[in-house]
Amino acid sequence: MTDGHVQAARIRAVQPWLTSSGIGLILLGALLQFLTPAPILRSRDELLHQQFEAIYSPAISAVAGLARVHFIPSDSKKLTSVDEIPQVVGFVEDSLNHGGQVTSKRLILSQVDPQSFWHRPWPLFRLISTGNRDLKLVGAIVNVADPDHLDPYRWLGVFRKHNGRWQYVSLAGNTFYAPPPAAQLRDIAIDLSPLLPQER
């Protein structure tokens, strides 16, 4: 018997084992496929919700977290009247377009950093402002009632530089006085992002 016959005999002897092992591995793979939990695919709605949270949540949290302002009845005569806001907007736009700085000829203006703007109580009888080179926020507590009655709201003006000119919009919301042009928070959340408070 030659060496070739011997090797062929050995191969024939182990061939059933190799075949059985191959079939066993195939069956094991199929079994694991059924037993292993399938990966959870997030739905399109879930992904959109996550994107919404990432984009809008910081702005929503900042507005919701504005510090409460306490009033007494006599404040009604001292608060800024809503009739003054259009003139304030005009003065601020003019000052930005001519000098790049927020000024107001009618009311005292307090310039603060973004953290203070969002976390500290706004002054009652003056404007408050924060900003960077291309975005300015100007706020005030205004009385929407007549001088003998107190009905305070916030006014938040957003001034954004676009193509070399400053454009204005007021923030609209339940507790905000929003003369036109006005925008809902979701419409300007991205614009506000450079001046939103840093998470702690």
C-alpha positions as CSV (number, residue, x, y, z in Angstrom):
1,M,0.0,0.0,0.0
2,T,1.5,3.4,-1.0
3,D,1.6,6.5,1.1
4,G,-1.1,8.0,-1.1
5,H,-3.5,5.3,-0.2
6,V,-2.7,5.8,3.5
7,Q,-3.4,9.5,3.4
8,A,-6.6,9.0,1.5
9,A,-7.8,6.5,4.1
10,R,-7.1,9.0,6.9
11,I,-9.0,11.7,5.1
12,R,-12.0,9.4,4.6
13,A,-11.8,8.5,8.3
14,V,-12.1,12.1,9.5
15,Q,-14.4,13.4,6.8
16,P,-17.6,12.5,8.8
17,W,-16.3,14.4,11.8
18,L,-15.5,17.4,9.7
19,T,-19.0,17.3,8.1
20,S,-20.7,16.9,11.4
21,S,-18.6,19.8,12.9
22,G,-19.6,22.0,10.0
23,I,-23.2,21.2,10.3
24,G,-23.0,21.8,14.1
25,L,-21.4,25.2,13.6
26,I,-24.1,26.2,11.1
27,L,-26.9,25.1,13.5
28,L,-25.2,26.9,16.4
29,G,-24.9,30.1,14.4
30,A,-28.6,29.9,13.5
31,L,-29.5,29.2,17.2
32,L,-27.5,32.2,18.4
33,Q,-29.2,34.4,15.8
34,F,-32.6,33.6,17.3
35,L,-31.4,33.8,20.9
36,T,-29.4,37.1,20.6
37,P,-31.7,40.2,21.0
38,A,-32.0,42.1,17.8
39,P,-30.5,45.6,17.9
40,I,-33.1,48.3,18.8
41,L,-33.5,50.6,15.9
42,R,-34.6,54.1,16.9
43,S,-37.6,55.4,15.1
44,R,-37.5,58.5,13.0
45,D,-39.7,60.2,15.6
46,E,-37.3,59.4,18.3
47,L,-34.4,60.8,16.3
48,L,-36.3,63.9,15.5
49,H,-37.1,64.4,19.2
50,Q,-33.5,64.0,20.2
51,Q,-32.5,66.6,17.6
52,F,-35.2,68.9,18.8
53,E,-34.0,68.6,22.4
54,A,-30.4,69.3,21.4
55,I,-31.3,72.4,19.4
56,Y,-34.2,73.9,21.4
57,S,-33.8,72.7,25.0
58,P,-31.0,75.2,26.0
59,A,-33.2,78.2,24.9
60,I,-36.3,76.8,26.5
61,S,-34.5,76.2,29.8
62,A,-32.9,79.7,29.7
63,V,-36.2,81.5,29.2
64,A,-38.0,79.3,31.7
65,G,-35.2,79.9,34.2
66,L,-35.4,83.7,34.1
67,A,-35.3,84.9,37.7
68,R,-38.6,86.0,39.2
69,V,-39.1,89.7,39.7
70,H,-41.1,90.9,42.8
71,F,-43.4,93.9,42.6
72,I,-45.3,96.2,44.8
73,P,-48.5,98.1,43.7
74,S,-46.7,101.4,43.7
75,D,-44.3,100.1,41.0
76,S,-47.0,100.5,38.4
77,K,-46.2,104.2,38.0
78,K,-42.5,103.6,37.7
79,L,-42.3,100.7,35.3
80,T,-41.6,101.2,31.6
81,S,-44.8,101.8,29.7
82,V,-45.3,99.6,26.6
83,D,-45.8,102.8,24.7
84,E,-42.1,103.5,25.1
85,I,-40.9,100.2,23.6
86,P,-41.2,101.1,19.9
87,Q,-39.1,104.3,20.6
88,V,-36.6,102.2,22.6
89,V,-36.3,99.8,19.7
90,G,-35.7,102.7,17.3
91,F,-33.0,104.2,19.4
92,V,-31.2,100.8,19.9
93,E,-31.3,100.0,16.2
94,D,-29.9,103.4,15.3
95,S,-27.1,103.1,17.8
96,L,-26.2,99.6,16.6
97,N,-26.2,100.6,13.0
98,H,-24.1,103.7,13.6
99,G,-21.7,102.6,16.3
100,G,-22.3,98.9,17.0
101,Q,-23.2,99.6,20.6
102,V,-26.5,99.4,22.5
103,T,-27.6,102.8,23.8
104,S,-30.9,104.3,24.7
105,K,-31.7,108.0,25.1
106,R,-34.9,107.3,27.0
107,L,-34.0,104.7,29.6
108,I,-31.0,103.9,31.8
109,L,-29.3,100.8,30.4
110,S,-27.4,98.1,32.4
111,Q,-24.9,96.1,30.4
112,V,-24.3,92.6,31.9
113,D,-22.7,89.3,30.9
114,P,-25.0,86.5,29.6
115,Q,-25.0,84.6,32.9
116,S,-26.3,87.6,34.8
117,F,-28.8,88.4,32.0
118,W,-30.5,85.0,32.4
119,H,-30.0,84.2,36.1
120,R,-30.3,87.5,37.9
121,P,-33.6,89.5,38.4
122,W,-34.0,92.1,35.8
123,P,-34.0,95.7,37.1
124,L,-37.5,97.2,37.3
125,F,-36.9,100.7,36.0
126,R,-34.2,100.4,33.4
127,L,-33.1,98.3,30.4
128,I,-30.8,95.3,30.7
129,S,-28.6,94.1,27.9
130,T,-26.1,91.5,26.9
131,G,-24.5,90.7,23.6
132,N,-21.5,89.9,21.4
133,R,-20.4,91.4,18.1
134,D,-23.3,90.1,16.0
135,L,-26.1,89.5,18.6
136,K,-27.6,91.8,21.2
137,L,-30.4,91.0,23.7
138,V,-32.2,93.9,25.4
139,G,-34.8,93.4,28.0
140,A,-37.1,95.3,30.3
141,I,-40.0,94.8,32.7
142,V,-42.9,96.7,31.2
143,N,-46.4,97.5,32.5
144,V,-49.1,96.7,29.9
145,A,-51.8,98.3,32.0
146,D,-52.5,101.9,32.7
147,P,-50.2,103.7,35.2
148,D,-52.8,103.2,38.0
149,H,-52.7,99.4,37.7
150,L,-50.0,96.9,37.6
151,D,-49.8,94.2,34.9
152,P,-46.1,93.5,34.4
153,Y,-44.7,91.6,31.5
154,R,-41.2,91.0,30.1
155,W,-40.0,92.5,26.9
156,L,-37.1,90.8,25.2
157,G,-35.7,92.4,22.1
158,V,-33.4,90.3,19.9
159,F,-31.1,92.4,17.6
160,R,-29.1,90.4,15.1
161,K,-26.6,91.6,12.6
162,H,-27.4,90.4,9.1
163,N,-25.6,91.6,5.9
164,G,-24.1,94.5,7.7
165,R,-27.4,95.8,9.2
166,W,-29.1,95.1,12.5
167,Q,-32.5,93.5,12.5
168,Y,-34.9,93.4,15.4
169,V,-37.5,90.9,16.6
170,S,-39.2,90.6,19.9
171,L,-39.7,87.3,21.7
172,A,-43.3,86.1,21.9
173,G,-44.6,84.0,24.8
174,N,-47.1,83.8,27.6
175,T,-45.3,86.2,29.9
176,F,-43.7,88.4,27.2
177,Y,-44.9,91.6,25.7
178,A,-44.2,91.1,22.0
179,P,-44.8,94.1,19.7
180,P,-44.3,93.3,16.0
181,P,-42.2,92.0,14.5
182,A,-42.3,89.1,16.9
183,A,-41.2,85.5,16.9
184,Q,-41.8,82.4,18.9
185,L,-38.9,80.9,20.8
186,R,-38.6,77.9,18.5
187,D,-38.1,80.2,15.6
188,I,-35.1,82.1,17.1
189,A,-33.6,79.4,19.4
190,I,-30.6,78.9,17.2
191,D,-30.0,82.6,16.9
192,L,-30.0,82.9,20.7
193,S,-27.5,80.0,21.2
194,P,-24.3,82.2,21.4
195,L,-25.7,84.1,24.4
196,L,-27.4,81.3,26.3
197,P,-26.1,80.6,29.8
198,Q,-23.5,77.8,30.2
199,E,-24.8,74.7,31.8
200,R,-23.6,74.2,35.4
